């Protein structure tokens, strides 16, 4: 009888320890979530503080990115939708036009200098090199192309 009681007591303490560890993990996830939300809020405030006449963002295929098993966790934790909705609200509040470029617009593949489209650009190519001699960071080149995009929707 005493052995059964000892085993039962061990089981109870194990359950309590598991609960404590679950609570620690939940607190950690909550803390990380708060850090991401704070970063989004500060980034949007910094962008809007410069008082631009318009802000251009790209409509991303998030559901398509979620199907990629290598990217899905990272994409899910970035809160793209929350960023977009908060940016829209801040733009409306401050009278800034929010432009949304179509997801199929080849912002990364267009040369900002000459306008040539590079079809064989891979995701691993971090530096954009054009035949005209233009060399720039891939993301900066895409940002310049989004800024100058002619086809967009006003959100």
Secondary structure, 3 states (H helix, E strand, C coil): CHHHHHHHHHHHHHHHHHHHHHHHHHHHHHHHHHHHHHHHHHHHHHHHHCCCCEEEEECCCHHHHHCCCCCHHHHHCCCHHHHHHHHHHHHHHHCCEEEEECCCCCCCCECCCCCCECCCCCCCCCEEECCCCCEEEHHHHHHHHHHCCCCCEEC
